[in-house]
Amino acid sequence: MKIKIATWNMSYWQHKKYLEESWDYFLNEINADIFFFQEAKRPKRIENDKNFLWHNTGESNGRKEWGSGIYCTRYKLSEEPEESILDWNRDRFKEFCVIANAKITEDISLTLISLYGRMDKIGNKRVKDASSNLHKIFSDLTGILNRHYGKRNIILGGDFNISIQFDKKWGGDSGKILLNRLKDYNLENCYELNGNEDFVQTLRFPKSGTKWQNDYFFISKSISRKFTNCEVVDNNLVRKYSDHNPVVITLDL
């Protein structure tokens, strides 16, 4: 049985006028079974759906209406209980990380993590990437990622706001170290599983010619043999609605 999972930073705060239109595109044209989303606002059409999980960012800088979440069209979602999360700091992390579980078959359940890597600040200066925040989030998720709360088939996806391209541009290995940390949790990079040896563009900066990649999917080694495809969706509508591209993975469960 094939299952498709998509992730997309919808850039709501930049493209407010396309809210419902971009959701129509995401849900109808991407043709996935499970949707991860970041920097999005709740759409009226599904905001009360029991399989729509959404966390408000809680920020007060004019972007408090946007958040991250998960929506599922075929399977019942149950949100991960907070007691499985180490020293959970909801004021800092919960709004950027939504975790749910879905039973796909009698034998296979998935732990779904939609993640947004917010860039941190030192004073009024933004640091070069989101690795500092992501390291804190992954530490809080140690119980899940290291399977202290039982065996897990994990699907982790989203806009990480990190890239080894940043390392090459600004120096250091912060992106590489963070991606290697995920491998230490026995998670596989879906781009690598797909045979990609170079960067795959998922983000466009108007003033930059670099093909930035900072949207990812990682899956547990336990289901990596069931991986069949990883696709970055790029067309005129995607570029109209967001500066990020949707990424879609397919598993044959």
Secondary structure, DSSP 4 states (H G I P E B T S, - for coil): -EEEEEEEE--TTT-GGGHHHHHHHHHHHS--SEEEEEEE---TTTTT-TTEEEEE----SS-TT-EEEEEESSS-EEEPPGGGSTT--TTTTGGGEEEEEEE-SSS-EEEEEEEE-PPPEETTEEPSSSHHHHHHHHHHTHHHHTTTTS---EEEEEE----HHHHHHH-SSHHHHHHHHHHHTTEEEHHHHTT--S----B--TT--S-B--EEEEEEHHHHTTEEEEEE--SHHHHHH-SB--EEEEEE-
